Amino acid sequence: MSESEPESGQERQCVSCGINIRGMSAATFACPDCGTEISRCARCRKQSNLYECPDCGFRGP
């Protein structure tokens, strides 16, 4: 997992809770099944909230 901040003008949302993560510390990584980029906020990562890939439906902690 890499820590990243989205590029300016690009809006991203946490795939777990849906908040706008622009300007926040967030993890962005490729889906283990299909490679789609997934972003998660620090709170959801810390709480191990489940996420679901919007493209293939893969679920993870």
C-alpha positions in Angstrom: 0.0 0.0 0.0 1.3 3.4 -0.8 0.4 6.7 1.0 -0.5 9.3 -1.6 -2.4 12.5 -2.1 -4.5 12.8 -5.2 -3.4 15.2 -7.9 -5.0 18.6 -8.0 -8.4 18.7 -9.7 -8.8 14.9 -9.2 -11.5 14.0 -6.7 -11.3 10.6 -5.0 -13.5 9.0 -2.5 -12.8 6.3 0.2 -14.2 3.1 -1.2 -15.3 2.0 2.3 -17.1 5.1 3.7 -17.4 7.4 0.6 -15.9 10.6 2.1 -13.9 12.8 -0.2 -10.2 12.1 0.5 -8.7 14.9 -1.4 -5.9 16.5 0.7 -6.1 13.7 3.3 -3.7 11.0 4.1 -5.1 8.0 2.2 -3.9 4.7 0.9 -4.2 4.0 -2.9 -3.6 0.5 -4.2 -4.5 -1.8 -7.0 -7.3 -4.3 -6.5 -5.8 -7.8 -5.9 -8.1 -9.3 -8.5 -8.5 -6.8 -11.4 -6.0 -4.1 -10.7 -8.5 -1.2 -10.4 -7.1 1.7 -8.3 -8.8 1.7 -4.8 -8.4 4.5 -2.3 -9.2 4.3 1.4 -9.1 6.9 4.2 -6.9 6.6 7.3 -9.9 6.0 9.6 -11.2 3.0 7.5 -7.8 1.5 7.3 -7.2 1.8 11.0 -10.6 0.3 11.8 -10.1 -2.5 9.2 -13.4 -1.6 7.6 -14.3 -3.8 4.6 -13.9 -2.5 1.1 -15.4 -3.7 -2.2 -13.8 -3.1 -5.6 -16.3 -1.2 -7.7 -15.3 -3.0 -10.9 -15.0 -6.7 -9.9 -16.7 -6.9 -6.5 -13.5 -8.2 -4.6 -13.9 -7.7 -0.9 -11.1 -7.2 1.6 -10.4 -5.8 5.1 
